[in-house]
Amino acid sequence: MNEFLGIENVHSFITLAEELNFRRTAERLHLDQSALSRRIQKLEATLGFRLLERTTREVTLTQAGRRFYEDNAHLLHRYEASVQAARRIAEGKTGSLSVGYMAFAATELMPSAVARFRQRHPHVDLKIRYIRTQGQKIALANDEIDLGYMIGPFDHSDYQTLQLSAEPLYVVTPRGHALMRLPVVKPGDLADEQVILGDMQEWDEYRWRLNDLFSTEGISLKVTLEASNTLALIGLVAAGLGVTIYPESLIGFLGRNVEVRPIMHPQFRNRTVLVWKRSNRSRQVRDFIEVAKLSGVR
């Protein structure tokens, strides 16, 4: 389609060829009929041949008009589609975004942010991947994900972080356990307990954080059993084989065969941070950070 013909004039003709009615075409184009007529006349004058036959009762295409329509309609539609696609990219409404998350972000923080982001940006190809915290650091470095929900804190000059939560830690016990009869549960009350934790392959970062917290209080946890997922952990606790320690966000998903109490200590909290590369300045990343803020901070 030659530029000298004028996109607006060709667009007006294509629409008129589809409608074969000046009034309906003018309404579709948000023009008055006299302006539409001028556009068609100008296009015909530029081309040097008639595109339409118009009587008081109907509008029809000339043979030349039919051929011009058939050759240019798909080009115009492709042009309009490319303009819309480019506009969506500029507005951050298309493209792709990959987000990693660990178990403690899976119940509230990540789903809430994803729901808001999908509502605002339905044309973005959004992918979410479960990856443990250490794995997310590698995935971010290799540009396999754009952002990651990790156990924090995380300090690195190449990355930016946003703390989304600092939730209290709870002890999870079998029903009727002695810890449930205490007025409050303090870190020292767990010193002699048999503790069940996630294995180091999947829960390494969380394990390190717990060890640091208890070591600061002079306590060495007695880890007697390990499991790789939350269902197995709760099953082992419910069977009376020990206690475990969970962040608050998971407490509502434990079922009826266990009991929970908060560990009363201001430092005994699990921090979740959102992490992304400083060099990644894409519109999609910025927009996801904004909705993630609405899903935290507590």
C-alpha positions, 0 to 999 in steps of 0.5 A: 500500500503506497503511502501517498494514497493516505492511510485514512483514505484507504481505511475509509474505502476498505470500511465502505467496501465492507459496509456498502453503506455511507451512513453505517461506514461514517458511524464506524469511522466516527465521521460525518458522511460529507467527510467520508465522501471527500476521502473517497473522492480524494482517493479516487482522484489520486488513483485516477479511476473510480472505485464506487458506483453510487446511486440514490439507493445503493453503493456498489464496487466497480471492477477496479474497486473490487480488485483494489479492495481485495489486494489491500484489505488484508494489508490494512488489517495487518497494519492495524494489528501491528499498530495495536500490538506495538501499542500494547508493548509500549504500554506493557500489555503484551510480551512475557514475564516469568516469576519464580516462587518458593513454598511460603509465597505460594498461598497468599503473596504470589497468587494475589499478585498474579491475579492482580497482574493478569487482570491489568495485563491480560495480554502478557504471557505470564509464567510462574515456576516453583523454585526453591530460594537458592535455585531462584538465585541461579535462575535470575542470574541466567535470565530464566526468570524475571522476578523471584519470591525468596526467603530473605534477606538477600543482599547483592549489588546486581539485584534489587529486593522488596520485602513483602512480609515478615511473618511470625513463626509457629510451632506445629504439634500433634493434638494434645502436645505439652507445648500447647499447655504452656501460657506462651511458647518461647524458643527455649521451650523447643530445645528438647523437642524432636523436630521434623523439618524439610530436607536440605535439598528443598528447604536449605535456605529456611533451615539455615535461617532457623539455625541462625535464629535458634543459635542466637538464643543458644539453642541447637535444634534436634532434627530427628526426621526430614521430609521433602514436602509440606504434606509429609511434614504435617503427616509426621507431626500428626502421627506424634513423631515430633514438632515442626516450625512453620511461618504464619502464611501456612497455618491455615492449610494444616488440617485438623490433626495438628495444633499451632502456637506462635513462638513468642520472640520478636526476631522469630519471623520469616521474611519473604522478599521479591528480587529482580535484576537491577538491569531489568527495566522492562515495563512488565517487571515494573508493573508486577512489582507494583501489584506485588506491593499491594499483596504485601507488606505485613 
